[in-house]
Amino acid sequence: MSVSVDAAACTDTIAPLAVLGRDVTVPLVTGGEVTYAALDYAASAPALQRVWDDVAAYAPYYGSVHRGAGYLSQLSTDLFENSRAAVAEFLGCREGDQVVFTRSTTDSLNLLAAALPADCQVFVYETEHHASLLPWRDARVTYLNAPRTPGEAVDTLERALAERDPYGPALVCVTGASNVTGELWPVRELAAAAHAHGARIVLDAAQLAPHHPVSVQDLDVDWVAFSGHKLYAPFGSGVLAGRSDWLTEAEPYLAGGGASKKVARRVDGGVDVQWHETAARHEAGSPNVIGVYSIASACKALTEAGFDNLVAREQYLIRKVQEGLAEVPEVKVLSLFGDDAPRVGVLSFVVDGWNSSHFAAALSAEYGIGVRDGLFCAHPLVRTLLGSDPQQQGECGAPEAAPGEKSLNAIRVSFGAGTPDEHVERFVAAVTELVRDGARWNYRTEDGRCVPDTTNA
């Protein structure tokens, strides 16, 4: 997957989208306050103001879904099902595809894992987020080694598929954009390889959907999964969309009201159940109508903003960060496919001689910048990129490694449609200053986290 944009053309013409928290100020350990620079979008993006306004406008009309005869219940049911249609349109779903609402990407992929046919073989790269790496416990799993080019990713998959039982069911699971490096994966080519060998493919679009258009038809994937909280919607909602057959043939993900179409007592005292064959089959219980509506609102807002504009502006910000970090020799940006590989606004790096937790804590406490540090729920990938031993541990109070030695974890900066220029500029300046001058405060480890030491403040 690649996108061609004129990033330079957007510097003055495309403004960031309005998000909640854009004016929040936070205290600095060195004194005073500063506007918070939220640069951890890859974990959770701030909610769009448009989404929050839509939810607030609906809130007085909140009612039960699918079960009430009253006006508010009917309105809420229409809202819920119209949201399903909006998400299907956003994802370019095919006729007959189902859109199932879940709690998150993790929930979506666990649902699909529970719906796999018997003796299904799953192929998954070791580079995946744990949400994609771990749900397949009841299947035969083949873990594929980390590729170093997009072409190698396709070749690795083709070789593995060629060796499988050609008559059994098979599923390939792959990310669209890495949550560690931000690099775009060759989804369309991987889908073609999977289908050529009689396998199906599910796309983890958690990091892709907020940054690029995702079309089930154009990419020719069988399913796509993503989370609302990365798509500028509040926590607690997600989507699994795609082919209906495996989902319809599987036992309901949860048993209960909403999933059941008809329930009757048997003469012998048992219960006969007829389950729905629609998406409701896997949506037992009262649904998260506000979460679902917020996802649909975010889908509409991103579509109306125009992905060409959003991508162009994000590429401009990516270049700002890359060029700024390149000016600091002690900083090493992590990548699988190379520094020039197409990516979304996610970059991970290490700083020579610094503990990553210490560095991230200083960015927060001394500059009001929120990033992430650690292994990013993608432990095998980060350790591969770092060449580190899984048994090693780092401490925050002193440099984790001497200059030239291997780091044990990394720092991640991530941004998107709501990020103003000033935030990435402040980030680059802070990195430069910290590396040059060191932290201005003492730090200690508390509950496994590096925090400012305020005992003598």
C-alpha positions as CSV (number, residue, x, y, z in Angstrom):
1,M,0.0,0.0,0.0
2,S,1.4,3.4,-1.0
3,V,0.0,6.9,-1.1
4,S,1.3,9.8,-3.2
5,V,0.7,13.2,-1.8
6,D,2.2,16.7,-2.0
7,A,2.9,17.2,1.7
8,A,4.6,20.5,1.2
9,A,1.4,22.0,-0.3
10,C,-0.5,21.6,2.9
11,T,1.5,23.6,5.4
12,D,-0.8,26.6,5.4
13,T,-4.0,25.3,3.8
14,I,-4.9,22.3,5.9
15,A,-5.6,22.8,9.6
16,P,-5.6,20.1,12.2
17,L,-9.1,18.7,13.0
18,A,-10.6,19.9,16.3
19,V,-10.1,17.4,19.1
20,L,-11.0,17.3,22.8
21,G,-8.2,18.3,25.1
22,R,-6.5,20.6,22.6
23,D,-6.4,23.4,25.2
24,V,-5.6,21.4,28.3
25,T,-2.7,22.6,30.3
26,V,-0.5,20.4,32.5
27,P,2.0,21.3,35.3
28,L,5.7,21.1,34.7
29,V,7.9,19.7,37.5
30,T,10.3,22.6,36.9
31,G,7.4,25.1,37.6
32,G,4.6,26.6,35.6
33,E,2.2,25.0,33.1
34,V,2.1,24.4,29.4
35,T,-0.4,23.2,26.9
36,Y,-0.3,19.4,26.7
37,A,1.2,17.9,23.6
38,A,-0.6,14.6,23.1
39,L,1.8,12.5,21.0
40,D,0.5,9.1,21.9
41,Y,-2.2,8.7,19.2
42,A,-1.1,5.1,18.4
43,A,-2.4,4.1,21.9
44,S,-5.5,6.3,21.9
45,A,-6.3,9.2,19.8
46,P,-8.2,12.1,21.3
47,A,-11.9,12.2,20.4
48,L,-12.8,14.6,17.6
49,Q,-14.9,17.6,18.8
50,R,-17.3,16.7,16.0
51,V,-17.8,13.2,17.5
52,W,-18.3,14.6,21.0
53,D,-20.8,17.1,19.8
54,D,-22.8,14.4,17.9
55,V,-22.9,12.2,21.0
56,A,-24.0,15.1,23.2
57,A,-26.8,15.9,20.8
58,Y,-28.0,12.3,20.9
59,A,-27.6,11.8,24.6
60,P,-31.1,13.2,25.7
61,Y,-32.7,10.7,23.3
62,Y,-30.9,7.7,24.7
63,G,-33.1,4.6,24.8
64,S,-32.9,0.8,24.7
65,V,-32.0,-0.7,21.3
66,H,-34.0,-3.4,19.5
67,R,-36.3,-4.0,22.4
68,G,-38.6,-1.0,22.9
69,A,-41.8,0.2,21.4
70,G,-41.4,3.7,22.6
71,Y,-40.2,6.6,20.5
72,L,-36.7,6.9,22.1
73,S,-36.1,3.2,21.7
74,Q,-37.1,3.3,18.0
75,L,-34.9,6.3,17.5
76,S,-31.9,4.6,19.2
77,T,-32.5,1.5,17.2
78,D,-32.5,3.4,13.9
79,L,-29.3,5.3,15.1
80,F,-27.6,2.0,15.9
81,E,-28.4,0.3,12.6
82,N,-27.7,3.5,10.6
83,S,-24.3,3.5,12.3
84,R,-23.7,0.0,11.0
85,A,-24.5,1.1,7.5
86,A,-22.2,4.2,7.8
87,V,-19.3,1.9,9.0
88,A,-19.9,-0.5,6.1
89,E,-19.8,2.4,3.7
90,F,-16.6,3.8,5.3
91,L,-15.0,0.4,4.9
92,G,-16.2,-0.2,1.4
93,C,-17.8,-3.5,2.4
94,R,-19.2,-5.9,-0.2
95,E,-22.8,-6.9,-0.5
96,G,-23.4,-9.7,2.0
97,D,-20.6,-8.6,4.4
98,Q,-21.5,-8.2,8.0
99,V,-20.5,-5.4,10.3
100,V,-20.3,-6.7,13.9
101,F,-19.8,-4.2,16.7
102,T,-17.3,-5.3,19.4
103,R,-15.4,-3.6,22.2
104,S,-12.1,-3.2,20.4
105,T,-9.7,-4.6,17.8
106,T,-8.6,-7.2,20.4
107,D,-12.2,-8.2,20.9
108,S,-12.8,-8.3,17.2
109,L,-9.9,-10.7,16.5
110,N,-10.8,-12.9,19.5
111,L,-14.4,-13.1,18.1
112,L,-13.0,-14.2,14.7
113,A,-10.7,-16.7,16.4
114,A,-13.7,-18.2,18.1
115,A,-15.4,-18.5,14.7
116,L,-12.6,-20.4,12.9
117,P,-13.6,-23.7,11.3
118,A,-12.3,-26.8,12.9
119,D,-8.6,-27.5,12.1
120,C,-8.0,-24.1,10.7
121,Q,-4.4,-23.1,10.2
122,V,-3.5,-19.5,11.0
123,F,-0.5,-17.7,9.6
124,V,0.7,-14.6,11.5
125,Y,3.9,-12.6,11.5
126,E,5.8,-12.2,14.7
127,T,5.8,-8.5,14.0
128,E,2.1,-8.2,14.9
129,H,0.6,-6.4,17.9
130,H,-0.4,-8.9,20.6
131,A,-4.1,-8.3,19.6
132,S,-3.3,-10.0,16.3
133,L,-0.6,-12.4,17.6
134,L,-2.3,-14.1,20.6
135,P,-6.0,-14.9,20.0
136,W,-5.4,-18.0,17.9
137,R,-4.8,-20.4,20.7
138,D,-7.3,-23.0,19.5
139,A,-5.9,-23.1,16.0
140,R,-2.8,-24.5,14.4
141,V,-0.6,-21.4,14.2
142,T,2.4,-20.7,12.0
143,Y,4.5,-17.7,13.1
144,L,6.3,-16.0,10.3
145,N,9.6,-14.3,10.8
146,A,10.0,-10.6,10.6
147,P,10.5,-9.5,7.0
148,R,12.9,-6.8,6.1
149,T,11.2,-5.6,3.0
150,P,7.5,-5.6,1.8
151,G,8.5,-8.1,-1.0
152,E,10.1,-10.4,1.6
153,A,6.8,-10.3,3.6
154,V,4.9,-11.5,0.5
155,D,7.5,-14.2,-0.4
156,T,7.6,-15.5,3.2
157,L,3.8,-15.9,3.2
158,E,3.7,-17.6,-0.2
159,R,6.4,-20.1,0.9
160,A,4.5,-20.9,4.1
161,L,1.1,-21.3,2.3
162,A,2.6,-23.5,-0.3
163,E,3.6,-26.0,2.4
164,R,0.2,-26.2,4.1
165,D,-2.5,-28.7,3.6
166,P,-4.2,-27.3,0.5
167,Y,-7.7,-28.7,1.4
168,G,-8.0,-27.4,5.0
169,P,-9.2,-23.9,6.0
170,A,-6.5,-21.3,6.5
171,L,-6.4,-17.7,7.7
172,V,-3.7,-15.0,7.3
173,C,-3.6,-12.2,9.9
174,V,-1.7,-9.1,9.1
175,T,-1.5,-5.5,10.2
176,G,-2.1,-2.6,7.8
177,A,0.4,-0.2,9.6
178,S,2.8,-1.2,12.3
179,N,2.0,0.2,15.8
180,V,5.8,0.3,16.4
181,T,7.3,1.7,13.2
182,G,4.2,3.1,11.5
183,E,5.3,1.3,8.3
184,L,2.6,0.4,5.8
185,W,2.4,-3.3,4.9
186,P,1.7,-4.6,1.4
187,V,-1.9,-5.7,2.3
188,R,-3.2,-6.0,-1.3
189,E,-0.3,-8.2,-2.3
190,L,-0.6,-10.3,0.8
191,A,-4.3,-10.8,0.2
192,A,-3.6,-11.9,-3.4
193,A,-1.1,-14.4,-2.1
194,A,-3.5,-15.7,0.5
195,H,-6.3,-16.2,-2.0
196,A,-4.1,-17.8,-4.6
197,H,-3.4,-20.5,-2.0
198,G,-7.0,-20.9,-0.9
199,A,-6.6,-19.0,2.4
200,R,-8.5,-16.1,3.8
201,I,-7.0,-12.9,5.3
202,V,-8.0,-10.6,8.1
203,L,-6.6,-7.0,8.3
204,D,-5.8,-5.5,11.6
205,A,-6.5,-1.9,10.6
206,A,-6.3,-0.4,14.1
207,Q,-3.3,1.8,13.1
208,L,-4.3,2.1,9.4
209,A,-7.9,3.2,9.5
210,P,-7.3,6.5,11.3
211,H,-4.7,7.6,8.8
212,H,-5.7,6.1,5.4
213,P,-8.8,5.0,3.6
214,V,-9.5,1.3,4.1
215,S,-11.6,-0.5,1.6
216,V,-12.5,-4.2,2.0
217,Q,-13.2,-4.4,-1.7
218,D,-10.1,-2.6,-3.0
219,L,-7.7,-4.4,-0.7
220,D,-9.6,-7.7,-1.3
221,V,-9.4,-8.7,2.3
222,D,-11.9,-11.1,3.9
223,W,-12.3,-9.2,7.2
224,V,-11.1,-6.0,8.8
225,A,-10.9,-5.1,12.5
226,F,-10.3,-1.7,14.2
227,S,-11.0,0.2,17.4
228,G,-13.0,3.3,18.0
229,H,-10.5,4.8,20.5
230,K,-7.8,5.0,17.8
231,L,-10.3,6.4,15.2
232,Y,-10.9,9.6,17.3
233,A,-14.0,8.1,19.1
234,P,-14.3,7.4,22.8
235,F,-13.2,4.1,24.4
236,G,-15.2,0.9,24.4
237,S,-16.2,0.2,20.8
238,G,-14.7,-1.7,17.9
239,V,-15.6,-3.3,14.6
240,L,-15.2,-6.6,12.8
241,A,-16.4,-6.4,9.3
242,G,-16.3,-8.9,6.4
243,R,-17.5,-12.2,5.1
244,S,-20.5,-13.6,6.9
245,D,-20.2,-17.4,6.4
246,W,-17.7,-18.3,9.2
247,L,-19.4,-15.9,11.5
248,T,-22.9,-17.3,10.8
249,E,-21.7,-20.9,11.1
250,A,-20.0,-20.4,14.5
251,E,-21.5,-20.5,17.9
252,P,-22.4,-17.1,19.2
253,Y,-19.4,-15.3,20.7
254,L,-21.6,-14.6,23.8
255,A,-24.8,-16.4,24.6
256,G,-27.7,-14.3,25.7
257,G,-30.4,-11.8,24.7
258,G,-30.0,-10.2,21.3
259,A,-28.1,-13.1,19.9
260,S,-31.1,-15.5,20.2
261,K,-33.9,-15.4,17.7
262,K,-36.1,-18.0,19.4
263,V,-35.8,-19.9,22.7
264,A,-38.2,-22.7,23.8
265,R,-38.3,-25.2,26.6
266,R,-38.1,-28.9,25.7
267,V,-40.3,-31.6,27.1
268,D,-37.2,-33.1,28.7
269,G,-36.5,-29.8,30.6
270,G,-33.8,-28.6,28.3
271,V,-33.8,-25.5,26.1
272,D,-33.8,-25.2,22.3
273,V,-32.2,-22.0,20.9
274,Q,-32.4,-20.6,17.4
275,W,-29.6,-18.0,17.0
276,H,-29.7,-15.0,14.7
277,E,-27.8,-15.4,11.4
278,T,-27.1,-11.6,11.2
279,A,-24.5,-9.6,13.0
280,A,-26.7,-9.8,16.1
281,R,-25.6,-13.4,16.5
282,H,-22.3,-12.1,18.0
283,E,-23.7,-9.0,19.7
284,A,-25.5,-10.4,22.8
285,G,-26.6,-8.1,25.5
286,S,-27.6,-4.4,25.4
287,P,-25.3,-2.8,22.8
288,N,-23.0,0.2,23.4
289,V,-25.1,2.4,21.2
290,I,-23.2,5.6,22.1
291,G,-19.9,3.9,21.3
292,V,-21.3,2.6,18.0
293,Y,-22.6,6.0,17.1
294,S,-19.3,7.7,18.0
295,I,-17.5,5.3,15.5
296,A,-20.0,6.2,12.8
297,S,-19.6,9.9,13.5
298,A,-15.8,9.6,13.3
299,C,-16.1,7.7,10.0
300,K,-18.2,10.5,8.6
301,A,-16.0,13.2,9.9
302,L,-12.8,11.7,8.4
303,T,-14.5,11.1,5.1
304,E,-15.8,14.7,5.0
305,A,-12.4,16.1,5.9
306,G,-10.9,14.1,3.0
307,F,-8.2,11.5,3.4
308,D,-6.1,13.2,0.7
309,N,-5.9,16.3,2.9
310,L,-5.3,14.3,6.1
311,V,-2.6,12.2,4.5
312,A,-0.8,15.2,3.0
313,R,-0.7,17.0,6.3
314,E,0.4,13.9,8.2
315,Q,3.2,13.3,5.8
316,Y,4.3,16.9,6.4
317,L,4.4,16.2,10.1
318,I,6.2,12.9,9.6
319,R,8.9,14.7,7.6
320,K,9.3,17.4,10.3
321,V,9.9,14.7,13.0
322,Q,12.2,12.6,10.8
323,E,14.3,15.6,9.8
324,G,14.5,16.8,13.4
325,L,15.5,13.5,14.8
326,A,18.1,13.0,12.1
327,E,19.9,16.1,13.5
328,V,20.5,14.2,16.8
329,P,23.2,11.6,16.2
330,E,22.3,9.8,19.5
331,V,18.8,9.0,18.2
332,K,18.1,5.9,16.3
333,V,14.7,5.5,14.6
334,L,13.5,1.9,14.4
335,S,12.3,0.3,11.1
336,L,11.8,-3.0,9.4
337,F,11.6,-1.7,5.8
338,G,14.0,1.2,6.0
339,D,13.8,4.9,6.8
340,D,12.2,5.8,3.5
341,A,9.4,3.3,3.8
342,P,5.8,4.7,3.5
343,R,4.4,5.1,7.0
344,V,1.7,6.6,9.1
345,G,2.4,9.1,12.0
346,V,4.0,6.5,14.2
347,L,7.8,6.4,14.9
348,S,9.7,4.6,17.6
349,F,13.3,5.3,18.5
350,V,16.0,4.8,21.1
351,V,18.5,7.4,22.5
352,D,22.1,6.2,22.9
353,G,22.9,6.1,26.6
354,W,19.4,6.8,27.8
355,N,16.8,4.6,29.5
356,S,13.7,4.9,27.4
357,S,11.4,5.2,30.4
358,H,13.6,7.9,31.9
359,F,13.6,9.8,28.6
360,A,9.8,9.6,28.2
361,A,9.3,10.7,31.8
362,A,11.5,13.7,31.2
363,L,9.5,14.7,28.1
364,S,6.3,14.6,30.1
365,A,7.5,16.2,33.4
366,E,9.7,18.9,31.9
367,Y,8.1,19.7,28.6
368,G,4.4,18.6,28.9
369,I,4.8,16.1,26.0
370,G,3.0,12.7,26.2
371,V,4.7,9.9,24.4
372,R,4.9,6.2,25.1
373,D,7.8,3.9,26.1
374,G,8.3,0.2,26.4
375,L,7.6,-2.6,24.0
376,F,4.2,-1.4,22.8
377,C,2.3,-4.7,23.1
378,A,4.4,-6.0,20.3
379,H,7.2,-7.6,22.3
380,P,8.7,-9.9,19.6
381,L,8.9,-7.1,17.1
382,V,10.5,-4.5,19.3
383,R,13.0,-7.0,20.6
384,T,13.9,-8.0,17.1
385,L,14.4,-4.4,16.1
386,L,16.5,-3.7,19.3
387,G,18.3,-7.1,19.3
388,S,17.6,-7.3,23.0
389,D,17.3,-10.3,25.3
390,P,13.7,-10.9,26.6
391,Q,15.1,-11.7,30.0
392,Q,16.9,-8.4,30.4
393,Q,15.3,-5.6,32.5
394,G,16.0,-1.9,32.5
395,E,15.9,0.5,35.5
396,C,14.9,4.2,35.3
397,G,17.2,5.8,37.8
398,A,20.3,5.5,35.7
399,P,21.0,5.1,32.0
400,E,19.8,1.7,30.8
401,A,22.8,1.2,28.7
402,A,26.2,2.8,28.2
403,P,26.7,4.6,24.9
404,G,26.9,2.1,22.1
405,E,25.2,-0.7,24.0
406,K,21.8,-2.1,23.1
407,S,18.6,-0.6,24.5
408,L,16.0,-2.8,26.3
409,N,12.9,-0.8,25.2
410,A,12.0,2.1,23.0
411,I,10.2,5.4,22.9
412,R,7.2,6.0,20.5
413,V,5.9,9.3,19.2
414,S,2.6,9.2,17.3
415,F,0.3,11.8,15.9
416,G,-2.6,12.3,13.5
417,A,-5.4,14.5,12.2
418,G,-5.6,16.6,15.4
419,T,-1.9,17.3,15.9
420,P,-0.9,21.0,15.5
421,D,2.6,21.8,14.1
422,E,3.6,23.3,17.4
423,H,3.4,19.9,19.2
424,V,5.8,18.1,16.9
425,E,8.1,21.2,16.8
426,R,8.2,21.2,20.6
427,F,8.9,17.5,20.6
428,V,11.8,17.8,18.3
429,A,13.2,20.7,20.3
430,A,12.8,18.8,23.6
431,V,14.6,15.7,22.3
432,T,17.4,17.9,21.1
433,E,17.7,19.7,24.4
434,L,17.5,16.6,26.6
435,V,20.2,14.8,24.6
436,R,22.4,17.8,24.7
437,D,21.9,19.0,28.2
438,G,20.4,16.1,30.1
439,A,17.4,16.1,32.4
440,R,16.9,19.0,34.7
441,W,15.3,16.8,37.4
442,N,16.0,13.6,39.3
443,Y,13.9,10.6,38.6
444,R,13.1,7.3,40.4
445,T,11.3,4.0,39.7
446,E,7.8,3.7,41.3
447,D,5.5,0.7,40.5
448,G,7.7,-0.1,37.5
449,R,7.4,3.4,36.1
450,C,10.0,6.2,35.9
451,V,8.6,9.3,37.7
452,P,10.0,12.6,38.9
453,D,11.6,12.4,42.3
454,T,9.7,15.0,44.4
455,T,10.9,13.9,47.8
456,N,13.2,16.8,48.1
457,A,11.3,19.3,46.0
